[in-house]
Every structure is written in structure tokens, then in C-alpha cells.
Amino acid sequence: MHVTVQLAAVPGGTDLRIAREGIPEAIPESMCYLGWQESLRQLADLVEPEIPDG
């Protein structure tokens, strides 16, 4: 498998583009999508500040 990740600064944040190549046929594309979604949620939890209310 080969994964290319591109990050670009955009107003208000960062544009993220992920390209996947050479994924084995045994791995459904939907599972790849779900796996990336989970990974990105975990990354957000790690890097986004927790701002307390009040």
C-alpha cells in the first residue's frame, strides 16, 4: 500500500487530502474510509485544545 497525505493552509484551517494506492482487494474501500475517519478523530482529540466553559 502507498498513502500520500497533502496538507495545505487555507483560510480558517488546513486542507487535508489523502490518496491511497495499492490497497489489497481483501480490504473493502469502505473499511479504509472508516479507518481514516477514526484516525482523524483521534488526531483531532490529540491536537485540538480543550477550552473549558466559562
Secondary structure, 3 states (H helix, E strand, C coil): CEEEEEEEEECCEEEEEEEEECCCCCCCHHHHHHHHHHHHHHHHHHHCCCCCCC
